Amino acid sequence: MDLVDETGDFTVPELSRRLGVTASSLYHHVDGRSGVIELLREQVSAQMDTEILDQAAWDRAIPAFFRSYRAVFAAHPRVVPLLTTTTIRSPHVLAAYDRMVHLLEEAGLPVTRAMEVLTAVESFMVGSALDLAAPDVMWEIPEGVETPRLAEALSSQRDGLHRAEAAFECGLRMMLTGVAAELGSAIPTG
């Protein structure tokens, strides 16, 4: 994780050198690059709050889980591309998604729609996690460019952290309100 946090990627030979072992001995313990990525996924997922998925209804459990998921990804933004572009095999992650599918199904969402909903929320969450790693000033209007409405909107924002938090909570609420409306249940408040 340290190597990926520093450089944004890794090679098996580079990781072997960092660990002080030969590449062949590393291959003896993991299934190459994909095996290392799954170990990274396990390390990241261990930091997520999956217990909430067994303790609350869907409209509290799922947003809480994705908030913790976002916090972990925000702490390790350079691992995000590795984890989001490889097949998920982690038992810990698969169990969490199974529980969320079950929660949505219990709430009345057809199981055939569950991954559509969860993937949409996850996609939004990944972007939001990267937004937390972005610079405070994301929009800069160059001198001579006239955008008065945008300038006013930008000037009303707080610092980058508060901007990112407000945008995430707004988007999450909007997405889950749509699910709640489909289910005919109360609008989630977060």
N, C-alpha and C positions, 0 to 999 in steps of 0.2 A: 504494500500500500504506500509506503514511504517513497519508493521509487516512482510509482505512478503519480503520486501527489507532486513530486518534484519535476518530472519530465513529461508527464502526460501519456506515457506508453512504456513498454518494456520489451526486451527480447529475452529469450531463455538464456543465451550466453551472458548477457549483461546481468540478469538476475542471479545466475550461478556465481559470477564473480563477486557480486555484492554479498552473497551468502557465504562465500569462501568455500564453495564446493564445485565439483566438475559438472558440466552440463549433463553428462551421462548419468551421474548419480541423481541429479534433479529429475531427469526423465524416469528414473526408477521409482520415484515417489509420486509424480503427477503425470497426467496425460498431456504433456507438452503445453503449449501456449493456452489452449482451451481449458486445460485442467487448472492452470494458474488463475485464469479469469474466473472460473467457478469458485476457486478458493477466495478470490477477492469478493465475489458476490456473497459468499457465506459470511465473510468478515463484515461486510456492509450490512447485510440483512440481520445479523446478530444485534446490531445497534438500533434496529427499528422496534417500535412498540407493537408487537403482535398480540400481546395479552389482551388488549382492548377489544380485539375481535371476538373474544369469548365472554366479554363482560357487558356489552352494550348492544342496543338495537342498531340496525344498519346505519341510521341517520346520525348516530354519534360515533360508532365504531369506525366506519370507513373514512370519514374526514379526519379523525384522530390518527388513524394508521397512516394516511397519506401526508399528514403534517409531520409525523416522525420520519417517514420515508424521505420527504423533502429536506428535512434538517440534516440527515445523513448525507444525502447527495450534495447539499450545499457545502458541507464540511469537506467533501472530496470531489469537487467538480471535474477534476481531470479523469476520474475513473468512470464518469457517466458515459462517455462514448464507448468504452470497452464493454460495459454492462448492457447498454441499450442496443448494441449491434451484434450480440451473440445469443444463442439459444439458451433459455433458462432451464437449468436442470437441478438447481438447488432445492433440496427437500424442504428447507426452512421457508423459502419463497413460495414454492408450490403449495405448501400447507396453508400459508397466509391467504393466497388467492383462492384456494378451495373454500376456506372459511368465509371469505367475502362473497363468493358465488352463493354459498349456502344462505348467508344473511340476506342477500338480494332476493333469492328465491323465496325465502320465508316471508319477505315483505310483499311478495306478489309479482316480482319481475320474472318473466319467463327465462328459464335457464339459457335459452338460445340467445338472449340479449345481454347476458351478464358480462361476457368478455368485451362486448362492444362498449358498455358503460365503463368497465374498469380500465380498458385500454385508453379511452378518451380522458378519463381522470388522470391516469398515469402519464399520458403524453403532456397534458397541461402541467402536471406536477414537475416533470423533468425540466420543462422550459422555465418554470418558476424557480427551481433549484439553481439553474444556471443564472437566472436573473439576480439571485442573492450574491453570486460571485462577480457580478458585473460592477463596473465603476459607478461611483455615486452619480456622476453626470453621464447619462446615457444619450441625451438629446442636446445638441449644441447648435444653436442657430447662428450661422456665420453672419458677419456684418454685411449689410446690404440685402439680406434675404428678408422679405416682408412676410411674416406669418404671425399676425397679431393674436389670433385666437389660440394657436398652438403656444405662443409665448406666454399668454395669460394662464393657460392650463398648466404649463410646465412650472411657472412661478408659484402656483398654488401647492405644489408637491413639497413634502418634507424631504429629508435626506434619503439616500438610496435604500437603506434598510427599511425605513417606514414605507417608502414607495413600493418596494417589492412585497412587503407584508400585506399592505392594503390591497394591492393588485391580486395577490394569491387568494386572500380571503374572499374578495369580491368574485373572482372567477370560480372558486370552489363552491361558494354559495349558489351562484347562478347555475352551475352544472348540476348540483345535487337538488336544487329546487326543481329543475326540469325532471329529474328522476322521480322526485316526490309527487309532482303533478301527474306523471304517468301512473303512479301507484295510487293516487287519490289520498295520499297521506299528508301529514303536517309538513310544512316547509322547514327544512333543517336550519338551525340557528348557529351551529358551530359550537 
